Amino acid sequence: MEEFARLFIELIEASRSHEHYRDVECINLIASEGLKSPAVREIMQFCMDLESRYSEGENDLQGRVKARYYQGQKYITIIENCAVDIVKNLFNCNWADVRLVSGTHANLSTFKGISMATRNRKMVVAPLSSGAHISHDYTGLAGQVLGLEIINLIYDVNELNIDVEKSIHIIRAARPGIVTLGASLFLFPHPIRELKEVTEEVGAYLVYDAAHVLGLIAGGVFQDPLREGADFVTASTHKTFPGPQGGLILGELKNSRMESAIKAVQHAVFPLSASNVHLARLPAVGVASLEMKLFGRELAEQTVRNAQTAGQYLYEHGVKVLGEDKGFTRSHQLAVDVREWGGGKRVAEDLEKANIILNRNLLPYDNQNNRENPSGIRIGFQDVTRRGFRESDIKHLCDLMLDVIKYKRKPEEVKKDVIELKKQFNKVEYGFKSVEEALKHLQKYVKVC
Ligand SMILES: Cc1ncc(COP(=O)(O)O)c(C=O)c1O
């Protein structure tokens, strides 16, 4: 019991310390992490009974509840239906599935469903080295779990994007059932329109993984995958989209071809890959969706502006930011080559000592086995933007980063300034302070009881 007690105390202390460390003392620049508003946090704490419940069953072709195999679903069915209808409204589509517990789960169900519908086990996707996610790859979920044969698109390192002409040839030759676009290192919109025709020609479905950029899409920037020709959009709900950790799939039911794929994807969600779908996140998805409907454009535009401002500033101060001839980025991210300053490992670790948190990252031209010390770092601006950083604050933050990157000051010294800077940004903007405030805001549209 003594060992148990020691471990328990350590667990509680670390949990408390973590909240203070990352939320209060650090500046977060991890590109895959979101920031929830107080209203989203409040509804998550409020849903503790829902957190214990199940609702296994089938959905209809609007993504709404069709059949459930548990009792006690009186309100759960309303919650599920409202969440799915809110998401469809926000992303302007007529089908969605919100039962996915993560972006990886969304990819699993989508890839599995489409490969069942097409009876084709080939998927064409951007190479891992170009920033694709491990779940797309032969070495990850797609290859090792689903047994898909993975064929890579051609990536143009200079353009930092998929080479359209060469990739058309690859798709035509491979005749896959799925073409997947979207990435984890994602600076510029992918060529959906340009690859749509050949994808259709070979009878494949076009999947767009919006895990990173869902919040930008909700805000009407970066790109609009469904309008550009994607058949399915898969995503996380907790990166630039500032909701609870979870996933979703979007699509447009416009013909019998989509109907058979949607049915197969839904089957891949339940019964094939989910039992408990973490229901308690659904009200929070609704609150985050409302915030994006109201403030999403402003938030997305400022996020991209902040990323571009940092790109320009770091570049002008002698750091090699990728994509300088294209304005550095059109998303929330920057990719920076820091070989000259000791490499990705040294820079990320020293910034961490200064309480600036980001990740080392392989760049497209790196030896892809060199995960330990890649050339790059990836910087994401969605968190600081939501905390209220504007261009001048971003430049100030960049100065602190430059002090560390260029060995001008010891990280421990810079840390004091980082903590001071963070103190000035202790609110979350572009969202609601409480659920009550969100409801009050809606009073002008409908009668709120
Ligand atoms: C492009 C892409 N797809 C999928 C995922 C997986 O998302 P999740 O962490 O929600 O499983 C990620 C994670 O960062 C990603 O970058």
The ligand as a Gaussian input file, in Angstrom:
#p B3LYP/6-31G(d) Opt

LIG

0 1
 C       -2.946000      15.134000     -40.780000
 C       -3.292000      14.439000     -39.515000
 N       -4.219000      13.483000     -39.546000
 C       -4.585000      12.827000     -38.434000
 C       -4.007000      13.103000     -37.231000
 C       -4.401000      12.331000     -36.029000
 O       -5.266000      13.046000     -35.251000
 P       -5.600000      12.573000     -33.770000
 O       -4.433000      12.967000     -32.950000
 O       -6.856000      13.306000     -33.453000
 O       -5.775000      11.091000     -33.807000
 C       -3.027000      14.096000     -37.124000
 C       -2.412000      14.414000     -35.823000
 O       -1.736000      15.346000     -35.603000
 C       -2.655000      14.769000     -38.306000
 O       -1.702000      15.708000     -38.283000

